[in-house]
Amino acid sequence: MLFGDKIKELRTSAGMSQQELANKAGLSLRSIQNYESNQRYPKDVAILNKLCKALNTTIEELMKEEDNFIQEASEKYGTRGKKDAQKLVDEIGGLFAGGELNEEDKDKVFRAITEMYWRAKDNNKKYTPKKYRKESDE
């Protein structure tokens, strides 16, 4: 489940409207709408803390490993990176459909796969022709 979906689920289970959550967390209605639609993520831990307090949850619960991975891929590689990361998470989820691994083992496998993903992305940078590289890539 993505970050925005979790926000919406927690908000609706608490019986709050988007405006009520915005007021309780000290944020704008538009921010809540952007978070719930998975268009934006809070970039500041203080905002995450406000949301957690308003929704009576923890940052760890709100930002699980998968969400952090997708958000980081989006920040580093844009829309395509986000799409690739989401696809990878969805496909990894299929590996666990049988339910034979406990949550701790699933987390370990996920971390290993995401580590390989980041290494592959970094290795692929060196094969980008110079004229297409950003200055920070060189």
TIDREN-698307 format. One record per atom (N, C-alpha, C, O): atom name; x, y, z. Coordinates in steps of 0.2 Angstrom, whole numbers, plus 5000, padded with zeros to 4 digits. Layout:
TIDREN-698307
atom, c1, c2, c3
CA, X, Y, Z
...
//
This chain:
TIDREN-698307
atom, c1, c2, c3
N, 5004, 4994, 5000
CA, 5000, 5000, 5000
C, 5004, 5006, 5000
O, 5009, 5007, 5004
N, 5003, 5011, 4996
CA, 5007, 5017, 4995
C, 5005, 5022, 5001
O, 5000, 5021, 5004
N, 5010, 5026, 5002
CA, 5009, 5031, 5007
C, 5003, 5035, 5007
O, 4999, 5035, 5012
N, 5000, 5037, 5001
CA, 4994, 5041, 5001
C, 4988, 5037, 5003
O, 4983, 5039, 5006
N, 4988, 5030, 5001
CA, 4983, 5026, 5002
C, 4983, 5025, 5010
O, 4977, 5024, 5012
N, 4988, 5024, 5013
CA, 4988, 5023, 5020
C, 4985, 5029, 5024
O, 4982, 5029, 5029
N, 4987, 5035, 5021
CA, 4985, 5041, 5024
C, 4977, 5041, 5024
O, 4973, 5042, 5029
N, 4975, 5040, 5018
CA, 4967, 5040, 5017
C, 4964, 5034, 5021
O, 4959, 5036, 5024
N, 4967, 5029, 5021
CA, 4964, 5023, 5025
C, 4964, 5025, 5033
O, 4958, 5024, 5036
N, 4969, 5028, 5035
CA, 4969, 5030, 5042
C, 4964, 5036, 5044
O, 4961, 5036, 5049
N, 4964, 5040, 5039
CA, 4959, 5046, 5040
C, 4952, 5044, 5040
O, 4948, 5046, 5044
N, 4950, 5039, 5035
CA, 4943, 5037, 5035
C, 4942, 5033, 5041
O, 4936, 5033, 5043
N, 4946, 5028, 5043
CA, 4945, 5024, 5049
C, 4944, 5028, 5055
O, 4941, 5026, 5060
N, 4947, 5034, 5055
CA, 4946, 5039, 5061
C, 4940, 5043, 5060
O, 4938, 5047, 5065
N, 4937, 5043, 5055
CA, 4931, 5046, 5053
C, 4932, 5054, 5052
O, 4928, 5058, 5054
N, 4938, 5055, 5049
CA, 4939, 5062, 5048
C, 4939, 5064, 5040
O, 4940, 5059, 5036
N, 4937, 5070, 5039
CA, 4937, 5072, 5032
C, 4944, 5075, 5030
O, 4948, 5075, 5035
N, 4945, 5076, 5024
CA, 4952, 5078, 5022
C, 4953, 5085, 5026
O, 4959, 5087, 5028
N, 4948, 5089, 5026
CA, 4949, 5096, 5029
C, 4950, 5095, 5036
O, 4954, 5099, 5039
N, 4947, 5091, 5040
CA, 4948, 5090, 5047
C, 4955, 5087, 5048
O, 4958, 5089, 5053
N, 4957, 5083, 5044
CA, 4964, 5080, 5045
C, 4969, 5086, 5044
O, 4974, 5087, 5047
N, 4968, 5090, 5039
CA, 4972, 5096, 5037
C, 4972, 5101, 5043
O, 4978, 5103, 5045
N, 4966, 5102, 5046
CA, 4966, 5107, 5052
C, 4970, 5104, 5058
O, 4974, 5107, 5061
N, 4969, 5097, 5059
CA, 4972, 5094, 5065
C, 4979, 5094, 5064
O, 4983, 5094, 5069
N, 4982, 5093, 5058
CA, 4989, 5092, 5057
C, 4992, 5099, 5055
O, 4998, 5099, 5055
N, 4988, 5104, 5055
CA, 4991, 5111, 5053
C, 4994, 5111, 5046
O, 4999, 5115, 5045
N, 4990, 5108, 5041
CA, 4992, 5108, 5034
C, 4987, 5111, 5030
O, 4981, 5111, 5033
N, 4988, 5112, 5024
CA, 4983, 5114, 5019
C, 4979, 5108, 5017
O, 4981, 5102, 5017
N, 4973, 5109, 5015
CA, 4969, 5104, 5012
C, 4972, 5102, 5006
O, 4972, 5096, 5004
N, 4975, 5106, 5002
CA, 4978, 5104, 4995
C, 4984, 5099, 4997
O, 4985, 5094, 4993
N, 4988, 5100, 5002
CA, 4993, 5096, 5004
C, 4990, 5089, 5005
O, 4993, 5084, 5003
N, 4985, 5088, 5009
CA, 4982, 5082, 5011
C, 4979, 5078, 5004
O, 4980, 5072, 5003
N, 4976, 5082, 5000
CA, 4974, 5079, 4994
C, 4980, 5077, 4989
O, 4979, 5071, 4986
N, 4985, 5081, 4989
CA, 4991, 5078, 4985
C, 4994, 5072, 4988
O, 4996, 5067, 4985
N, 4994, 5072, 4995
CA, 4997, 5066, 4998
C, 4993, 5060, 4997
O, 4995, 5054, 4995
N, 4986, 5060, 4998
CA, 4981, 5055, 4997
C, 4981, 5052, 4990
O, 4980, 5046, 4988
N, 4982, 5057, 4985
CA, 4982, 5055, 4978
C, 4989, 5052, 4976
O, 4990, 5051, 4970
N, 4994, 5052, 4980
CA, 5001, 5049, 4979
C, 5004, 5054, 4974
O, 5009, 5051, 4970
N, 5002, 5060, 4973
CA, 5006, 5065, 4969
C, 5012, 5068, 4972
O, 5017, 5070, 4969
N, 5012, 5068, 4979
CA, 5017, 5071, 4983
C, 5018, 5068, 4989
O, 5013, 5064, 4992
N, 5024, 5068, 4992
CA, 5026, 5066, 4998
C, 5029, 5071, 5003
O, 5032, 5076, 5000
N, 5027, 5071, 5009
CA, 5031, 5076, 5013
C, 5038, 5075, 5013
O, 5041, 5070, 5014
N, 5042, 5081, 5012
CA, 5049, 5081, 5012
C, 5052, 5082, 5019
O, 5058, 5081, 5019
N, 5048, 5084, 5023
CA, 5051, 5086, 5030
C, 5048, 5082, 5035
O, 5042, 5080, 5035
N, 5052, 5079, 5039
CA, 5050, 5075, 5045
C, 5045, 5078, 5050
O, 5041, 5075, 5052
N, 5046, 5085, 5050
CA, 5041, 5088, 5055
C, 5034, 5087, 5052
O, 5029, 5086, 5056
N, 5033, 5087, 5046
CA, 5026, 5086, 5043
C, 5024, 5079, 5044
O, 5018, 5078, 5045
N, 5029, 5074, 5043
CA, 5027, 5067, 5044
C, 5025, 5067, 5052
O, 5020, 5063, 5053
N, 5028, 5070, 5056
CA, 5027, 5069, 5063
C, 5020, 5072, 5065
O, 5016, 5069, 5068
N, 5018, 5078, 5061
CA, 5011, 5081, 5062
C, 5006, 5076, 5060
O, 5001, 5075, 5063
N, 5007, 5073, 5054
CA, 5002, 5068, 5051
C, 5002, 5062, 5056
O, 4996, 5060, 5057
N, 5007, 5060, 5058
CA, 5007, 5054, 5063
C, 5003, 5055, 5069
O, 4999, 5051, 5071
N, 5004, 5061, 5072
CA, 5001, 5063, 5078
C, 4993, 5064, 5076
O, 4989, 5062, 5080
N, 4991, 5067, 5071
CA, 4984, 5068, 5069
C, 4981, 5061, 5068
O, 4975, 5061, 5069
N, 4985, 5057, 5065
CA, 4982, 5050, 5063
C, 4983, 5045, 5068
O, 4981, 5039, 5067
N, 4986, 5047, 5074
CA, 4988, 5042, 5079
C, 4992, 5036, 5077
O, 4990, 5030, 5078
N, 4997, 5037, 5073
CA, 5001, 5032, 5071
C, 5009, 5034, 5071
O, 5010, 5039, 5074
N, 5013, 5029, 5069
CA, 5020, 5031, 5069
C, 5023, 5032, 5062
O, 5020, 5030, 5057
N, 5029, 5035, 5062
CA, 5032, 5036, 5055
C, 5034, 5029, 5052
O, 5033, 5028, 5046
N, 5036, 5025, 5056
CA, 5038, 5018, 5053
C, 5032, 5015, 5050
O, 5032, 5012, 5045
N, 5026, 5015, 5053
CA, 5020, 5012, 5050
C, 5018, 5016, 5044
O, 5015, 5013, 5039
N, 5018, 5022, 5044
CA, 5016, 5027, 5039
C, 5021, 5026, 5033
O, 5019, 5026, 5027
N, 5027, 5026, 5034
CA, 5032, 5025, 5028
C, 5036, 5019, 5029
O, 5042, 5018, 5031
N, 5033, 5013, 5026
CA, 5036, 5007, 5026
C, 5041, 5007, 5021
O, 5042, 5011, 5017
N, 5045, 5002, 5021
CA, 5051, 5001, 5017
C, 5050, 5002, 5009
O, 5053, 5005, 5006
N, 5044, 4999, 5007
CA, 5042, 4999, 5000
C, 5041, 5007, 4998
O, 5043, 5009, 4993
N, 5037, 5010, 5002
CA, 5036, 5017, 5001
C, 5042, 5021, 5000
O, 5043, 5026, 4996
N, 5047, 5020, 5005
CA, 5053, 5024, 5005
C, 5057, 5023, 4999
O, 5059, 5027, 4996
N, 5057, 5017, 4996
CA, 5060, 5015, 4990
C, 5057, 5018, 4984
O, 5061, 5021, 4980
N, 5051, 5018, 4984
CA, 5047, 5021, 4978
C, 5048, 5029, 4978
O, 5049, 5032, 4973
N, 5048, 5032, 4984
CA, 5049, 5039, 4985
C, 5056, 5041, 4983
O, 5057, 5046, 4979
N, 5061, 5037, 4985
CA, 5068, 5038, 4983
C, 5069, 5038, 4976
O, 5073, 5042, 4973
N, 5066, 5032, 4973
CA, 5067, 5031, 4966
C, 5064, 5037, 4962
O, 5067, 5039, 4957
N, 5058, 5040, 4964
CA, 5055, 5045, 4961
C, 5059, 5052, 4961
O, 5060, 5055, 4956
N, 5062, 5053, 4967
CA, 5066, 5059, 4968
C, 5073, 5058, 4964
O, 5075, 5063, 4961
N, 5076, 5052, 4963
CA, 5082, 5052, 4960
C, 5081, 5051, 4952
O, 5085, 5054, 4948
N, 5076, 5048, 4950
CA, 5075, 5046, 4943
C, 5069, 5049, 4940
O, 5067, 5047, 4934
N, 5065, 5053, 4943
CA, 5059, 5055, 4941
C, 5053, 5050, 4940
O, 5053, 5045, 4943
N, 5048, 5052, 4935
CA, 5042, 5048, 4934
C, 5044, 5041, 4932
O, 5041, 5036, 4934
N, 5049, 5040, 4928
CA, 5051, 5034, 4925
C, 5054, 5029, 4931
O, 5052, 5023, 4931
N, 5058, 5032, 4935
CA, 5061, 5029, 4941
C, 5055, 5026, 4946
O, 5055, 5021, 4948
N, 5050, 5031, 4947
CA, 5045, 5029, 4951
C, 5041, 5023, 4948
O, 5039, 5019, 4952
N, 5039, 5024, 4942
CA, 5036, 5018, 4938
C, 5040, 5012, 4939
O, 5037, 5006, 4940
N, 5046, 5012, 4938
CA, 5050, 5006, 4938
C, 5050, 5003, 4945
O, 5050, 4997, 4946
N, 5051, 5007, 4950
CA, 5051, 5005, 4957
C, 5044, 5002, 4959
O, 5044, 4997, 4962
N, 5039, 5005, 4957
CA, 5032, 5003, 4959
C, 5031, 4996, 4955
O, 5029, 4991, 4959
N, 5034, 4995, 4949
CA, 5033, 4989, 4946
C, 5037, 4983, 4949
O, 5035, 4978, 4950
N, 5043, 4985, 4952
CA, 5047, 4980, 4955
C, 5044, 4978, 4962
O, 5044, 4972, 4963
N, 5041, 4983, 4965
CA, 5038, 4982, 4972
C, 5032, 4977, 4971
O, 5031, 4972, 4974
N, 5028, 4978, 4965
CA, 5022, 4974, 4964
C, 5024, 4967, 4962
O, 5021, 4962, 4964
N, 5030, 4966, 4958
CA, 5032, 4960, 4956
C, 5035, 4956, 4962
O, 5034, 4950, 4963
N, 5038, 4960, 4966
CA, 5041, 4956, 4972
C, 5035, 4954, 4977
O, 5036, 4949, 4980
N, 5030, 4958, 4977
CA, 5024, 4956, 4981
C, 5022, 4949, 4979
O, 5019, 4945, 4983
N, 5022, 4948, 4972
CA, 5020, 4942, 4970
C, 5024, 4936, 4972
O, 5021, 4930, 4973
N, 5030, 4937, 4974
CA, 5034, 4932, 4976
C, 5032, 4929, 4983
O, 5033, 4923, 4985
N, 5028, 4934, 4987
CA, 5026, 4932, 4994
C, 5019, 4930, 4994
O, 5016, 4929, 5000
N, 5016, 4929, 4988
CA, 5008, 4928, 4988
C, 5007, 4921, 4992
O, 5001, 4921, 4995
N, 5011, 4917, 4992
CA, 5010, 4910, 4995
C, 5010, 4911, 5003
O, 5008, 4907, 5007
N, 5013, 4917, 5005
CA, 5013, 4918, 5013
C, 5018, 4913, 5017
O, 5017, 4912, 5022
N, 5023, 4911, 5013
CA, 5027, 4906, 5017
C, 5033, 4909, 5021
O, 5036, 4906, 5025
N, 5034, 4916, 5020
CA, 5040, 4919, 5023
C, 5036, 4924, 5029
O, 5031, 4926, 5027
N, 5040, 4924, 5034
CA, 5037, 4929, 5039
C, 5039, 4936, 5037
O, 5043, 4937, 5033
N, 5036, 4941, 5041
CA, 5037, 4948, 5039
C, 5045, 4950, 5039
O, 5047, 4954, 5035
N, 5048, 4948, 5044
CA, 5055, 4949, 5045
C, 5059, 4947, 5039
O, 5063, 4950, 5036
N, 5058, 4941, 5037
CA, 5061, 4938, 5031
C, 5059, 4942, 5024
O, 5064, 4943, 5020
N, 5053, 4943, 5024
CA, 5051, 4947, 5018
C, 5055, 4954, 5018
O, 5057, 4956, 5012
N, 5055, 4957, 5023
CA, 5059, 4963, 5023
C, 5066, 4962, 5021
O, 5069, 4967, 5017
N, 5069, 4957, 5023
CA, 5076, 4956, 5022
C, 5077, 4955, 5014
O, 5081, 4957, 5011
N, 5072, 4951, 5011
CA, 5072, 4949, 5004
C, 5071, 4956, 5000
O, 5075, 4957, 4995
N, 5067, 4960, 5003
CA, 5065, 4966, 4999
C, 5071, 4971, 4999
O, 5073, 4974, 4994
N, 5074, 4971, 5005
CA, 5080, 4976, 5006
C, 5086, 4973, 5001
O, 5089, 4977, 4998
N, 5087, 4967, 5000
CA, 5092, 4964, 4996
C, 5090, 4966, 4989
O, 5095, 4968, 4985
N, 5084, 4965, 4987
CA, 5082, 4966, 4980
C, 5083, 4974, 4978
O, 5085, 4976, 4973
N, 5081, 4978, 4983
CA, 5081, 4985, 4982
C, 5088, 4987, 4981
O, 5090, 4992, 4978
N, 5093, 4984, 4985
CA, 5100, 4986, 4985
C, 5103, 4984, 4978
O, 5107, 4988, 4976
N, 5101, 4978, 4976
CA, 5103, 4977, 4969
C, 5100, 4982, 4964
O, 5104, 4983, 4959
N, 5094, 4984, 4965
CA, 5091, 4989, 4960
C, 5095, 4995, 4960
O, 5097, 4998, 4955
N, 5097, 4998, 4966
CA, 5101, 5004, 4966
C, 5108, 5003, 4963
O, 5110, 5008, 4960
N, 5111, 4997, 4964
CA, 5118, 4996, 4961
C, 5117, 4996, 4954
O, 5121, 4998, 4950
N, 5112, 4993, 4951
CA, 5111, 4992, 4944
C, 5110, 4999, 4941
O, 5113, 5001, 4936
N, 5106, 5003, 4944
CA, 5105, 5010, 4942
C, 5111, 5014, 4942
O, 5113, 5018, 4937
N, 5115, 5013, 4947
CA, 5122, 5017, 4947
C, 5127, 5014, 4942
O, 5130, 5018, 4939
N, 5127, 5008, 4941
CA, 5131, 5005, 4936
C, 5129, 5007, 4929
O, 5133, 5008, 4924
N, 5123, 5008, 4928
CA, 5120, 5010, 4921
C, 5122, 5017, 4919
O, 5122, 5019, 4914
N, 5123, 5021, 4924
CA, 5125, 5028, 4923
C, 5131, 5029, 4919
O, 5132, 5033, 4915
N, 5136, 5024, 4920
CA, 5143, 5025, 4917
C, 5142, 5024, 4909
O, 5147, 5025, 4906
N, 5137, 5021, 4907
CA, 5136, 5019, 4900
C, 5132, 5024, 4896
O, 5130, 5024, 4890
N, 5130, 5029, 4900
CA, 5126, 5035, 4897
C, 5131, 5039, 4893
O, 5136, 5041, 4896
N, 5130, 5040, 4886
CA, 5134, 5045, 4882
C, 5135, 5051, 4886
O, 5131, 5054, 4889
N, 5141, 5054, 4885
CA, 5143, 5060, 4889
C, 5138, 5066, 4887
O, 5137, 5070, 4892
N, 5136, 5066, 4881
CA, 5132, 5072, 4879
C, 5125, 5072, 4882
O, 5122, 5077, 4883
N, 5123, 5066, 4885
CA, 5117, 5065, 4889
C, 5117, 5066, 4896
O, 5112, 5066, 4900
N, 5123, 5065, 4899
CA, 5124, 5065, 4906
C, 5123, 5072, 4909
O, 5125, 5077, 4906
N, 5121, 5072, 4915
CA, 5120, 5078, 4919
C, 5127, 5080, 4922
O, 5131, 5075, 4922
N, 5128, 5086, 4924
CA, 5135, 5087, 4926
C, 5136, 5083, 4933
O, 5142, 5081, 4934
N, 5131, 5082, 4937
CA, 5132, 5078, 4943
C, 5134, 5071, 4942
O, 5136, 5068, 4946
N, 5132, 5068, 4936
CA, 5133, 5061, 4934
C, 5141, 5060, 4933
O, 5143, 5054, 4933
N, 5144, 5065, 4930
CA, 5151, 5064, 4928
C, 5156, 5063, 4933
O, 5162, 5062, 4932
//
